[in-house]
Amino acid sequence: MGSWENRHMIVRDRGDDWQVVMQTDHADLSGGFARAWGDPGTRHASVTLAARRHDDGWAVWERSPMVDRETGKPVNFLDVGVPAHLAFYRACIAAVTEQDAYAGLLISMHGAGIYRRRYGLDESLGLSRAPDVQSEVDAFVDEQEGSFPARAAAVGVSADERRRDYELLQVYDRLSLYFCMRDVEAGEPGEVQGLELEALGPWRVRIEPYPLAETPARLALVRRILPKRDDWTDDAFRDAFFAAAPETTEIVVEA
């Protein structure tokens, strides 16, 4: 699905500049798709909460974005240090579980699924540094997967139900990533778990088969635009990023 940029944020190469989306803003758009969904299921409030909060752990890291020292390019977020990633995902899972046990289970599945190719839903997903600390990754995945049956029993959901809701969470996540990572302004199409996305114009997209309750549906993406420079330092990039006014872009989705 295009270029996954920046250690902490999602950055798309626009030629002369970067489109930067914070992970928490991406998650807000994921939650927007969840709220707009046409076939929500019986535990939709929990699934929507999981969609909106699944990347809360990144918030700490987004306070300090980094660039490649040689090129000035924002560092690919799939190159994040894995021990740190595991730590903040554990913290996110614990925090959300306190609010909603089922949402916490779904985020636990999402966190483990990052290291399991989304359990077959996205073979391209993976953190580049994971093999360097494979024992830590395996321990995290075993810890999360080992908790699934008890967590599910505690909230009274079957394996089939939680798999369905996990897959919905991945759809909401990946629909949001399409708008964060693809050149929707230039008409770049996409595909998300059997849904075909056709760009009809800048930030206007048709989805087939159509999954939302209303058409057109209107959602919002918060982004920042930063110029490209080959002499960016971490401090200079951070200053420019936090000085840049966030833009709220309206997204229109129709059948």
N, C-alpha and C positions, 0 to 999 in steps of 0.2 A: 504494500500500500504506500509506495513512495518512500521518502526519506524521513527517518525518525531522528530528529536532531536534539541536541542539547542535553547535558547531563540531567537537568532537572525539569526542563520544559520541552515543549514540542515546537520545533522550528522548521518552517518550510522555506526553501530557497526560492525567492521570487525574481532572481536575476540580479537586480541592483541592490536588493535589500532582503531582510529576513522577516517573515511573519512568525511572531513568537506567541505561543499560547501556553499559559500556565497549566500545569496538570489539574489543579483544582477548578480552573475555568472549563477545561475539557470535561471534567466530571460533572460540572453543572449542566453542560449540554447533554451528556449521557442521561442525566436525570430528567431533562426536558423531553427526550425521546421516550423515556419510561412513562412519564405522565401523559404523553400524547398517544400511547399505544392503544390499539383497537381491541385486542383480546388479552386483557390484563391478567386473568387468572385469579385464584382465591386469595393469594397472599401478596397482592400487588403493592401494597404500601411498603412491605419489607423489601421487595425487589427494587422499588423506586429509591428507597433510602440507600440500599447497597449501591445502586448506580450512581447516586449523587455523592456518596462518601467513599467510594472504593479507592480513590487516590489521595485521601487525606494525608497519608504518611509523607507524601512528597512535599507538603507545605513547608516543613522545616528546611529542606534542601533548596527550595525555590527562593529562599532569602539570599542565596549566594551563588548565582549562576556563574559558569566558567566557560572559557574559550580555549581552543587549542593554541598553545604558545607559539607554534611555528606559523600557523596560517591565520590566526584570528577568527577561525570558524567556531561557532558554538559546538561544544562536545556532544556527541551522540548519546542520548539518554540510555540507550541499551548498553553503553559502556560504563554505567554507574558501578561504583564499588559494591560488589555483591553483599559482603557482610553488613554494610550500611543499609542496603535495600532490604535485607532480611529483618534487620532490627526495626526499621520504621514500618514494615508491613505487619510485624507482630504487634507493634503499638497500635496501628490502625485497627487491626482485627479486635484487639482487646477493647478499644474505646467504643467501637460500633456495637460490639456484643453487649456492652452495658446498656446501650440504648434499645437495641432490638436483637434478640438472640438469633433470629433467623437471618437477618441482614448480615450479622457477624459471621454466620456459617457460610453464606454465599461469598463474602469477601475472603474468608479463609480458603474456599475453593478457588477463587480467582487468584489469590496469591500463590497457591501451590500450582495452579494451572499455568502460570507464567513460566514455570520450569518444566512443564509437561505439554508444551505446544497447545495450550488451551484444551487439553484432553482431546486432541484430534481435530479441533476446529480451526487451528491456524498453525500450519507447519512451519511458517516463517518466523514465528515468535521465539525469541531467545535472547538472553543477556550474554554478551561476548565474553565476559570474564567468569562466567559460571564454572567452566571446567577447571579454572585455577583454584577454586575452593569447593570442589565437588562434594567433599565430605560434609561441609556446612550446608550446602544446598540439599543434599540427601536427608540430612537431619531435619531441616525445616520442612521439607515435603512430607517426610514420614510423620513428623509431629502433627502437621495439619491434617493429613489424610487419616491418621489414626484417630483423630478427634471427630471425624465426620459422623460415624454411626451414633455416638452418644449425643452429639449436638442435635442431630436429626430426630432422635428419639425424644429428646427433651422438648422439642417444639411440635412433635407429632406429624412429621412429614416423611413420606416414603422416599426410597432411592429414586424412583421415577420422577416424583414431584421436584425434588431438589435438582435433578439433572435438567429438567425442563426449565426451571427458574435460573439455573446457572447459564444455560444456553441463551436465555433472554438477556441476562446481564451482559453476556459477550456481544450480543447484537447491539445493545444500547451503547456499549463501549466502542465498538468498531464503527457504528454509524457516526458517532461523534468524531472518531479519529479520521474518518473520510473527509470531513469538513476541515479538520485541523491540518491534514497532511497532503491532500490532493489539491490540484489547481482548479478548484471549482469555478473560479472566475473565468478561466479559459476554456471551460467545458470538459474537463477531464472526467471520464466515467468511473464507475467503481462497482464492486460486487461484495456483498456482505452476507454470508451464510444463506445463499439462495435468493437474496434480494438484489435485483439489478438497479443500479443508480445511473440515471441519465441526466447530465447537466443541461438544462434548457437555457441558461443564461447565468450571469453573475449571481451566485448564491441562490439560484432557483433550480430545483432538482425534482425529477420524477422518479418514483420508486415503483417497481413492478416485481411481484404482486404488492399491492399497496397495503401497508400494515397499520396505519394510524387511524384514529377514530374519526378525524375530520380532514377534509381537503378543501382548500389548501390548509396546511398546518404551518404556523409561524413560530420559529424558535430563534434563539440568539446565541452568538458566539462572541466572547470577549477576547480580543487579541491586541498585540502591540506590533508596530512596524519599526524595525531598527535598520539603519544603513549598514552595508557591508564595508568592512575596513580590514586591511591585512595587518594593521598595527594595533588591533584591539589587545588590551591587557584585561585581566580579570576585573581589576578595579574600575577601569574606564568603561568596560561593558556593563558592569553592575550600575554605575552611575547613570549611564545612558538609558538602561532598561527601566530603572525605577523613576527616571525623569520623564519617560515617554508616557503620554496620555493613553490609557486603554481605550480602544474603539469597540463599541458594541455593534456587531454586524447582524442584520436580520437575515435569517435563512428561511426560504419558502420551500416547502415540500408538498408535492401534489401527486394525485393519482394519474 
